[in-house]
Amino acid sequence: MIVTTDFPEITVDNSPLRIFVAAPTTESKSKFPGIIFYSDIFQLTSPMLRACVRLAGYGFVVAAPEIYHRIESPGTVIAFDDAGRSRGLHNASRTKAAEFDRDCRAVLDYLAEHPFVSPAKLGAAGFCIGAHLSFRAALQPDVRATVCFYGTGIHDGKLGSDEDAGSLQAVAEVKGELLMIFGEADPHVSKEGRERIRAALQQAGVKYRVKLYPAEHAFMRDEGPRYDPECADLAFADMVHLFRSTFGESSGTAA
């Protein structure tokens, strides 16, 4: 599908929240599933925008928020270098989990009201810290499918300024299906951490799947030394499969 893009802005906590939205181009009255898609700590970089457009091309309206809108000016993109990493982590440490949650709810409400979105078909996905944010999005009652790519802090609760945001403890609230994707060589999420997540999901009776790839952290980011094209393509296909199997094989539904 051909895709159109835009940068609408909403307000959360009296702060402008800029969103990158990628949507299928259609002249019909079709409606599509809406996906909140979270970036890593560097915000809306070129690799993130490409991932959004690619997903939208499969028949989804994708909304990616600037996760540090309370701290950074609208449009700020953080560089992929040591200074940028420190800046991104510092921004995270200044943001409360409850603030991330309010942003999530606002973006989901935006998607539900989008003219091309079927409001009964909402999902979430994210990379790194964004995978933890998408995991928390799964706690929202209207999110039906969620993909977490190498999520940090899920196993120990560390998120933003919260030493323990209680994400795993709340997992029984998940109503939809979860797909947890990790790289086996990821130093940020150990085997023990992955098993802790798996055990919590199992105990809570959540419908889930864990998928491991022979790759490092950030293996899906198509810039930098850790990018693994084959694993990235396979993991992306896993995401599309989950969303299509949850929302229906057809990309769009008649309004």
Backbone torsions as a table, in degrees:
resi	resn	phi	psi	omega
1	MET	NA	144.7	171.6
2	ILE	-76.0	145.5	-172.7
3	VAL	-123.6	141.0	170.9
4	THR	-109.8	152.2	-177.7
5	THR	-130.5	156.6	-179.5
6	ASP	-157.8	164.5	176.6
7	PHE	-125.2	72.9	176.3
8	PRO	-70.3	166.1	-179.0
9	GLU	-133.6	133.2	173.5
10	ILE	-119.9	175.0	179.8
11	THR	-119.8	130.2	175.5
12	VAL	-132.8	128.7	-179.4
13	ASP	53.1	41.7	179.2
14	ASN	61.3	22.2	179.5
15	SER	-123.5	133.9	177.7
16	PRO	-67.5	128.6	177.9
17	LEU	-112.7	108.9	-179.6
18	ARG	-86.1	136.7	-175.9
19	ILE	-127.3	135.1	169.2
20	PHE	-89.8	122.4	-179.5
21	VAL	-117.9	126.4	175.3
22	ALA	-119.5	129.1	-175.1
23	ALA	-139.7	148.0	175.9
24	PRO	-61.7	141.9	174.6
25	THR	-84.2	122.2	-178.1
26	THR	-148.3	142.5	175.2
27	GLU	-100.5	-1.5	178.8
28	SER	-88.0	-178.6	177.9
29	LYS	-97.5	26.5	-179.8
30	SER	-68.1	148.9	172.4
31	LYS	-119.6	150.1	-173.2
32	PHE	-124.5	159.6	170.7
33	PRO	-61.8	148.4	177.6
34	GLY	-109.0	133.0	-176.8
35	ILE	-123.3	123.8	167.7
36	ILE	-84.5	124.8	-171.4
37	PHE	-123.7	113.8	-174.3
38	TYR	-94.5	140.3	176.5
39	SER	-82.4	176.1	169.1
40	ASP	-82.2	-165.7	-174.0
41	ILE	-68.6	-8.3	-176.2
42	PHE	-92.9	2.7	179.4
43	GLN	68.1	-146.1	-167.8
44	LEU	-87.8	73.7	178.0
45	THR	-77.1	171.5	177.5
46	SER	-58.4	-44.2	176.6
47	PRO	-60.0	-36.3	179.1
48	MET	-67.9	-43.2	179.2
49	LEU	-63.7	-38.5	178.2
50	ARG	-64.1	-39.8	178.8
51	ALA	-63.5	-39.6	178.8
52	CYS	-64.0	-46.6	-179.5
53	VAL	-63.7	-41.3	179.5
54	ARG	-61.2	-44.9	179.5
55	LEU	-65.5	-41.8	179.1
56	ALA	-59.2	-33.1	-179.7
57	GLY	-65.1	-15.5	176.0
58	TYR	-90.2	3.1	176.1
59	GLY	102.7	42.7	177.9
60	PHE	-135.6	146.5	169.8
61	VAL	-92.1	118.3	-171.2
62	VAL	-111.5	129.2	179.7
63	ALA	-123.4	118.8	-178.9
64	ALA	-115.5	111.3	-177.5
65	PRO	-84.8	153.8	170.3
66	GLU	-78.9	109.2	-168.1
67	ILE	-72.1	-17.4	-178.6
68	TYR	-111.0	36.6	-174.4
69	HIS	-65.0	-21.4	177.6
70	ARG	-76.1	-15.3	-173.2
71	ILE	-115.2	-47.6	-176.2
72	GLU	-95.7	153.8	175.9
73	SER	-69.2	149.8	176.9
74	PRO	-53.6	135.9	179.7
75	GLY	89.7	0.7	-178.9
76	THR	-71.5	126.6	174.2
77	VAL	-116.5	128.6	-176.0
78	ILE	-92.7	135.9	-174.3
79	ALA	-71.0	150.0	176.2
80	PHE	-83.1	68.6	175.9
81	ASP	-145.9	-178.9	-175.7
82	ASP	-61.9	-41.4	178.9
83	ALA	-64.7	-39.7	178.6
84	GLY	-66.2	-39.9	178.0
85	ARG	-62.1	-44.1	178.9
86	SER	-63.5	-40.0	179.2
87	ARG	-64.9	-44.9	179.5
88	GLY	-63.0	-43.1	178.8
89	LEU	-66.5	-38.0	178.3
90	HIS	-64.5	-42.5	177.0
91	ASN	-60.2	-40.8	178.0
92	ALA	-61.8	-41.8	-177.1
93	SER	-67.0	-14.3	179.6
94	ARG	-100.2	5.8	-177.3
95	THR	-118.9	129.0	-179.2
96	LYS	-82.0	150.9	176.9
97	ALA	-58.3	-38.5	179.7
98	ALA	-62.7	-32.7	177.0
99	GLU	-70.1	-43.4	174.2
100	PHE	-57.6	-41.0	-178.9
101	ASP	-64.3	-39.7	179.3
102	ARG	-66.8	-37.1	175.2
103	ASP	-61.8	-43.2	179.8
104	CYS	-57.2	-48.8	-177.9
105	ARG	-62.6	-39.3	-179.6
106	ALA	-65.5	-41.1	-179.8
107	VAL	-71.1	-38.3	175.8
108	LEU	-62.4	-40.2	177.0
109	ASP	-65.0	-39.1	175.8
110	TYR	-59.4	-46.9	179.6
111	LEU	-61.9	-43.6	-177.7
112	ALA	-60.9	-27.8	-179.1
113	GLU	-95.9	-3.8	-179.0
114	HIS	-65.7	136.5	-175.2
115	PRO	-63.6	-19.6	-179.5
116	PHE	-101.0	5.0	-175.0
117	VAL	-107.5	136.6	168.7
118	SER	-82.4	111.6	-171.9
119	PRO	-64.9	-15.4	177.3
120	ALA	-86.5	1.3	-177.2
121	LYS	-125.9	79.1	-180.0
122	LEU	-115.5	139.4	178.6
123	GLY	-138.7	179.0	-178.2
124	ALA	-145.9	153.5	175.1
125	ALA	-156.6	162.3	178.3
126	GLY	-176.8	162.6	-179.8
127	PHE	-113.9	137.7	171.4
128	CYS	58.6	-122.3	175.2
129	ILE	-58.7	-32.4	177.8
130	GLY	-65.5	-26.5	174.8
131	ALA	-70.2	-36.4	174.4
132	HIS	-65.6	-40.3	178.3
133	LEU	-65.6	-37.7	176.9
134	SER	-69.4	-33.2	174.5
135	PHE	-60.2	-42.3	177.9
136	ARG	-71.2	-30.7	174.6
137	ALA	-61.1	-33.1	178.9
138	ALA	-63.0	-18.5	177.2
139	LEU	-75.0	-15.1	177.0
140	GLN	-72.2	137.5	-171.7
141	PRO	-66.1	-20.2	-176.7
142	ASP	-99.3	5.1	177.7
143	VAL	-91.8	119.0	-171.0
144	ARG	-100.6	-16.5	179.9
145	ALA	-155.5	138.2	-175.2
146	THR	-140.9	138.2	176.5
147	VAL	-121.5	126.2	-179.9
148	CYS	-115.8	113.2	179.6
149	PHE	-95.9	113.3	178.9
150	TYR	40.3	59.6	-177.6
151	GLY	-69.6	129.7	178.1
152	THR	-93.6	145.8	173.6
153	GLY	78.5	-5.2	179.9
154	ILE	-66.4	-40.4	-174.7
155	HIS	-71.0	-27.4	-178.3
156	ASP	-118.5	0.1	174.8
157	GLY	87.5	-6.7	-176.3
158	LYS	-68.8	120.4	178.5
159	LEU	-150.9	120.0	179.7
160	GLY	58.1	-131.7	-179.4
161	SER	-83.5	-3.9	-179.7
162	ASP	-88.1	122.8	175.4
163	GLU	-66.9	-32.3	175.1
164	ASP	-147.1	102.3	-179.4
165	ALA	-78.6	-4.9	177.0
166	GLY	72.8	26.3	-176.2
167	SER	-63.3	-48.2	179.9
168	LEU	-67.4	-36.1	-179.1
169	GLN	-63.9	-24.9	-177.4
170	ALA	-95.1	6.3	-168.1
171	VAL	-64.2	-21.1	177.5
172	ALA	-64.3	-15.2	178.4
173	GLU	-77.2	-12.7	-179.5
174	VAL	-67.7	123.5	179.8
175	LYS	-101.7	-23.5	-178.2
176	GLY	-96.7	-162.9	-178.3
177	GLU	-101.4	144.1	-179.3
178	LEU	-116.1	138.8	170.2
179	LEU	-122.7	117.5	-178.8
180	MET	-106.1	117.8	-177.6
181	ILE	-115.4	129.7	-178.0
182	PHE	-133.5	156.6	168.0
183	GLY	-95.7	133.6	-177.1
184	GLU	-63.0	-27.0	-178.2
185	ALA	-98.5	19.1	-178.9
186	ASP	-77.0	115.6	-179.0
187	PRO	-74.8	-13.6	-176.4
188	HIS	-85.1	-19.7	178.3
189	VAL	-133.3	100.3	-177.1
190	SER	-73.1	170.4	175.6
191	LYS	-59.1	-39.7	178.8
192	GLU	-64.1	-39.2	177.3
193	GLY	-64.3	-42.7	178.0
194	ARG	-62.6	-40.3	179.9
195	GLU	-67.8	-33.7	176.5
196	ARG	-63.9	-41.1	177.4
197	ILE	-64.7	-47.0	-179.3
198	ARG	-59.7	-43.6	-178.8
199	ALA	-63.8	-40.1	179.8
200	ALA	-66.2	-41.3	178.4
201	LEU	-65.2	-42.0	179.7
202	GLN	-63.0	-46.8	-177.7
203	GLN	-64.2	-34.3	-178.3
204	ALA	-81.2	-8.2	179.6
205	GLY	75.2	23.8	179.4
206	VAL	-75.9	141.0	173.4
207	LYS	-78.0	115.9	-172.5
208	TYR	-151.4	166.1	171.8
209	ARG	-146.2	139.8	175.1
210	VAL	-109.9	129.4	-179.4
211	LYS	-123.0	127.3	179.3
212	LEU	-108.8	138.7	175.2
213	TYR	-122.5	147.8	178.2
214	PRO	-75.5	73.9	-171.9
215	ALA	-150.7	172.9	-179.3
216	GLU	-97.6	-179.2	172.2
217	HIS	-62.9	145.9	178.1
218	ALA	63.5	28.4	-177.5
219	PHE	-68.6	-11.6	179.5
220	MET	-94.2	-10.1	179.2
221	ARG	-76.0	116.2	-170.5
222	ASP	-83.1	31.3	168.5
223	GLU	-139.1	137.7	177.0
224	GLY	105.9	168.4	-170.9
225	PRO	-74.1	-14.4	-176.4
226	ARG	-93.8	-3.4	-178.5
227	TYR	-64.6	129.5	178.3
228	ASP	-122.0	99.6	-173.8
229	PRO	-57.4	-42.8	-177.6
230	GLU	-66.6	-49.2	179.6
231	CYS	-63.0	-37.3	179.5
232	ALA	-63.1	-44.5	179.9
233	ASP	-64.2	-41.9	-179.9
234	LEU	-65.9	-41.6	179.9
235	ALA	-67.9	-37.3	176.2
236	PHE	-62.7	-41.2	177.3
237	ALA	-63.5	-36.0	175.2
238	ASP	-58.7	-42.9	179.6
239	MET	-63.0	-49.4	-179.5
240	VAL	-59.7	-41.4	179.8
241	HIS	-61.1	-45.1	179.5
242	LEU	-61.8	-47.4	-178.0
243	PHE	-64.3	-42.3	-179.8
244	ARG	-69.2	-38.3	179.5
245	SER	-69.6	-29.2	179.0
246	THR	-79.1	-44.6	-172.4
247	PHE	-97.5	-5.0	-178.6
248	GLY	113.0	143.6	-175.1
249	GLU	-64.5	-32.6	179.9
250	SER	-71.1	139.4	-179.0
251	SER	-67.4	-38.8	-178.0
252	GLY	-127.8	156.4	177.9
253	THR	-124.7	148.4	-179.1
254	ALA	-63.8	141.5	-179.7
255	ALA	-72.0	NA	NA
